[in-house]
Amino acid sequence: MTNSQFRGKKVLLIINPKAGKTKPMSVLSEVLGIFTAAGCKTDALSTRGRGDATTYVKEYAAKYDLVVCCGGDGTLNEILNGVMSLKKPLPIGYIPTGTTNDFASTMGLSLNLEQAARDVLNGRLVPHDIGRFNGDTHFTYIATFGSMAEVAHITSQKMKNRLGHAAYILEGSKSFFNMRPYHMTLEFEGKVAEGDFILGNITNTHAIGGLIHLKDRRVKLDDGVFEILFFRKPKGVKDAANIARWLLTQNENNPIVIYGRAKSVVLTAPEYVSWTLDGEFGGYHKRVEIEACHHAVRFIVPQ
């Protein structure tokens, strides 16, 4: 499908009216106006609750040429799971209107509503890897447990202005000791690691929660492997310093950090652990199997 073929096509537009701060009627009016001017036959559906976007795709998307998400990363995740249930996965366009839009930033999508809509019409298709979580659920860019989100909130604006990204690292190192550890066994690429971990990420992205920016040049979104990043529970100041050092320099052979790349990962724990998929609740699990699905979907990105 070339860029000219996006015009005049049948589009299923799914809008999450609760995403971000943009007024839903304003979003609908602007996007429909742009798509209609391009000759697209567009049907719009609005979500009312969790899981609606997945249901809409499963029930209606087969009649369309592409499905477009107008919402946040969580809405996109639901659409992805719907698309993966189709006999022939449809191309996915993304007009980000969420609060964080981590995936949109990774993909280089515009956060300007009108520009993002035009980019869907004039963009190009790229194959993208996604994750399969315990066999029947999919995620776009991250599966994680533990949380460092509070670091952004406890960091003073004065420190942010003075030190930039380093301010988050300094504040984060203070909170490492207060994070709840989970005892786990991690298996990937023939390696086994066991211990108490405060945070674990299996990702297909360059940035994680605005705090971690992977510098590894091998990180690609379509190479069939995911990046694995786990932090052990610090037992003292030296361990906390090692975590802070990795966040700043991403140095190799760090005793407190496990970093690697793999096509599949298996994690087991003696207790149920809460997981998050693309920023949305992914359930409680004692055993998790994650697999990278190579070139499973196609996203529309700017030329």
C-alpha positions, 0 to 999 in steps of 0.5 A: 500500500503506497501513500496515495492508496491511503486516500479514498479508503474505508477507515474505522476511526476509534476515539477514546473521549477520555484520553488526554485533555483534548475535547472529543467533539473537537477531535472528531470534527477535525479528524473527520474533516481531514479524512473526508477531504481526502475522499475517505469513507470514515466511520467513527466509534467512541469508547465508553469503557475498558476493552471497547476498542478491542471489541470494535475492531473484532466486530467491525474492522474486517470491512475496512482498509485500515483502523485509526486510533485516536487516543492514548497508548492504552487505547492503541493497545486495545486496538492492537489486540483486536487487530491481532485477532483478525484473519488478516491484520489491518494497517494501524494509524495513530493520532495520539491524544493521550497524556504521555504518548510514549509509543507515539514519541518513539515512532516519531508521530506528531502530537499536533492533532491536524498534522497527525491526521494528515500523516496517517493519510500521507504516511508510509507503512512500516513493519513492527514487532509486538509482544505476545504475553502468556499466549493470548495477550499482546503489547505494543512496546512494553511489559513491566512490573514495579514502578519508578513513575513517582520519581518524576513527581518528587523531583523539584522543578528547581532541580529539573531546571538545574540538572535536567535528566540527571535530577531524576536519577539523583532523586530516583536513587533515594527511592530505590530502597523504598520500592517493593522487591519481587523474588523472581527467576528470569530465563532468556537466551540460555541464561538464568538469573534469580533474585529480588527485583524492584523493576523489570522491563521487556521492551521494544522502545527507545524510552521507558517512562520518560526516565530511561533512554536506551543508548544501545544502538542495536535497539530496533523496533523490527529486528525480532528481539526485545530488550530486557532490563531488570534492577535488583533490590539495592542492599546498600548505598553502593548498590543504589549508586550502581543503579544510578550509574547505569541510568546515567552511563548504561555501563556494562557489567553492572552487578545490580542491573541485568540488561540483555536482548532476546526473542523470548523470556520466561519469568517465574515468581512464588507470589502473584506479581502485578504487570503493566502492558503499554501503561495498562493493567495486565493482570497478576501472574506467577509465571509469565512467558513473553515472545517477540512477534516479528513483523506482526503488524504494520503501523503508518508513520510520517514520510 
